[in-house]
């Protein structure tokens, strides 16, 4: 397949790391990996892949987040541990619903775009044609810079929606896995972006924001109770006085039961981080 030529291909040579003092003046960037569509190449690791992507595309930017959405119960234990080690934002979504991972990833991309606007860059790792309208909207309406990392057989309609595109499989082949894996650069998290609950009045924008954080290992779900019920009870306690900005549940999904993970997913917590 003939690939599109772009004028501003990234420099694959070693670049100087960005210091913390410099990061505030850099344009924002977020990376989103549709791991169920673009798998870890055979003989490579998720840790090496994330490091290669970061070192190739993130240098010169303020990396806001690196989001990976998947059903963690369907991924290998090694891949999950590698992703945790790479300090990406790993979001579990049950695969029982059709296109669930795609919908969640699309939601994350749109949230980033709404917050950071046309000075930001989005890098998407996927070959899913369903992303074509979203990438086209980011590029042409929101005036954001779009980078697409795809597998060996992307749709021409999809790659035409990006400012630049790259074959991730070829990029991985050019980089030896035996190379030293550098410590991932620090992620700068934005935790105070508002979410809109369907029943909340528009006047909620005038309420002070609140972040809810639940350490599930220290405070597990009580016997005969459900995680979704507890989440709703916590929300109801503050619902009339605060605007929910974040609901973060920290746990190790390899230890928690699938039932609890599904209940948290049903409760629509903003994300599930793994430790």
Secondary structure by P-SEA (a helix, b strand, c coil): cbbbbbcccccccbbbbbcccccccbbbbbbbbccccccccccccaaaaaaaaaacccccccccccccccccccccaaaaaaaaaaccbbbbbbccccaaaaaaaaaaaaaaaacccccbbbbbbcccccaaaaaaaaccccbbbbbbbbcccccaaaaaaccccccaaaaaaaccccccccccccccccccbbbbccccccccccbbbbbbbbccccccccccccaaaaaaaaaaaccccccccbbbbbcccccccaaaaaaaaaacccccccc
